Amino acid sequence: MKIPYRINQIRTVQFVIFPEKYDNKNDITVHTNVSFAVKNDLSDVRCIMEVSYAQADELLLKAQVQCNFGIAPEGINEIKKDKKIPVEFLRYIATIVTGAIRGIIHDKTEGTVLNGIILPPINLLELIKDDYPINTH
């Protein structure tokens, strides 16, 4: 299923850093979460990604980015017909959000010790496993 879309919005919902807590002798743990929401008329799919960096139970960075994707009418019809948004499309839009959050982290940490900590590759196959079911009445 091909779903025509456009990026309607990229928004930094939350961003906080604590560079003073960074210790270059300890490993950093990166936690990533992705969620989706769909407008009732199926015209908009929202992908929200949250990333946090922690070290020895101390939060170093937390970022949450939301991207809204406008779905074209022919895409809405396909979604209604199949009663789902396919996992492949969800992973695809999540790759766009991953790139956005990576750039936001790089930009907002510029000039701090956290800038050298690059967001590692994210395996979206493991993170997003299922279609998004649509209830059409």
Secondary structure, 3 states (H helix, E strand, C coil): CCCCEEEEEEEEEEEEECHHHCCCCCCCEEEEEEEEEECCCCCEEEEEEEEEEEECCEEEEEEEEEEEEEECHHHHHHHHHHCEECHHHHHHHHHHHHHHHHHHHHHHCCCCHHHHCCCCCCCHHHHCCCCEECCCC
